[in-house]
Amino acid sequence: MASPRGIIGHSHTDSAGWKDQPAYCAMMGSPNQAELDASFPESIERLVTNFHILDLPNMEAVRSRVDKYVTEPKTAERLKPWYPFWCKGPTFSDIRATGAR
């Protein structure tokens, strides 16, 4: 399972975190991911489904980190991202969550 990057004191930089995101790597055409054929319209739904499957373990880890750092359950639920990791401009830092305590 991929783990979120940017933990205070962690040696990785923001840019290094991207290589640990399987769905993003597959979407960008990384040689580390199986090749997905987008040449036919009927395969687009399959491609997006595969990206979501690759992304699920990482996003579950991100959401669980919010629970770890934000003690108020209602606030924690509002801070959890329910979109794919590769959909927004994600960060690899716990600062946002720790500021919401």
C-alpha positions as CSV (number, residue, x, y, z in Angstrom):
1,M,0.0,0.0,0.0
2,A,1.3,3.4,-0.9
3,S,1.7,5.9,2.0
4,P,1.2,9.6,2.0
5,R,4.4,11.6,1.9
6,G,5.4,14.8,3.6
7,I,5.4,13.6,7.2
8,I,7.3,16.2,9.2
9,G,10.9,15.0,9.3
10,H,10.4,12.7,6.3
11,S,13.3,12.8,3.9
12,H,11.2,12.8,0.7
13,T,10.3,16.0,-1.1
14,D,6.9,16.9,-2.6
15,S,8.1,15.9,-6.1
16,A,9.3,12.5,-4.8
17,G,5.8,11.7,-3.6
18,W,4.4,11.6,-7.1
19,K,6.4,8.5,-8.0
20,D,4.6,6.6,-5.2
21,Q,1.2,7.2,-6.7
22,P,0.4,4.2,-9.0
23,A,-2.7,5.7,-10.6
24,Y,-0.9,9.0,-11.5
25,C,2.1,7.0,-12.9
26,A,-0.2,4.8,-15.0
27,M,-2.1,7.9,-16.2
28,M,1.2,9.6,-17.2
29,G,2.5,6.5,-18.9
30,S,5.1,5.3,-16.4
31,P,7.1,2.3,-17.5
32,N,6.5,0.9,-14.0
33,Q,2.8,0.5,-14.6
34,A,1.1,-1.9,-17.0
35,E,0.4,-0.3,-20.4
36,L,-3.3,0.7,-20.7
37,D,-4.7,1.1,-24.2
38,A,-6.8,4.3,-24.7
39,S,-6.9,4.1,-28.5
40,F,-10.6,2.9,-28.5
41,P,-13.5,4.9,-27.0
42,E,-14.9,1.8,-25.3
43,S,-11.7,1.4,-23.3
44,I,-11.9,4.8,-21.7
45,E,-14.3,3.6,-19.0
46,R,-12.0,0.6,-18.3
47,L,-9.0,3.0,-18.1
48,V,-10.7,5.3,-15.5
49,T,-11.8,2.3,-13.5
50,N,-8.3,1.0,-13.4
51,F,-7.0,4.4,-12.3
52,H,-9.5,4.4,-9.4
53,I,-8.5,0.8,-8.4
54,L,-4.9,1.8,-8.4
55,D,-5.7,4.9,-6.4
56,L,-7.9,3.4,-3.7
57,P,-5.2,2.2,-1.2
58,N,-3.5,5.6,-1.3
59,M,-6.7,7.5,-0.8
60,E,-7.7,5.3,2.1
61,A,-4.3,6.0,3.7
62,V,-4.8,9.7,3.2
63,R,-8.3,9.6,4.8
64,S,-7.0,7.6,7.8
65,R,-4.2,10.2,8.3
66,V,-6.9,12.9,8.7
67,D,-8.5,10.8,11.5
68,K,-5.1,10.5,13.1
69,Y,-4.4,14.2,13.3
70,V,-7.8,15.8,13.5
71,T,-9.5,15.0,16.8
72,E,-12.9,16.6,16.1
73,P,-14.8,13.9,14.1
74,K,-17.1,16.3,12.2
75,T,-14.1,18.5,11.1
76,A,-12.1,15.4,10.2
77,E,-14.9,14.2,7.9
78,R,-15.0,17.5,6.2
79,L,-11.3,17.5,5.5
80,K,-11.2,14.0,4.0
81,P,-10.7,14.0,0.2
82,W,-13.3,11.9,-1.6
83,Y,-11.9,12.5,-5.1
84,P,-9.1,10.7,-6.8
85,F,-5.6,11.7,-5.8
86,W,-4.6,12.6,-9.3
87,C,-7.7,14.8,-9.8
88,K,-6.6,17.8,-7.7
89,G,-3.4,19.4,-6.7
90,P,-2.5,17.2,-3.8
91,T,0.1,18.0,-1.2
92,F,2.4,15.6,0.7
93,S,2.3,17.4,4.0
94,D,0.4,16.9,7.3
95,I,0.4,20.7,8.0
96,R,-3.2,21.2,6.7
97,A,-4.5,18.5,9.0
98,T,-2.6,19.5,12.0
99,G,-3.8,23.1,11.7
100,A,-7.4,21.9,12.0
101,R,-7.1,20.3,15.4
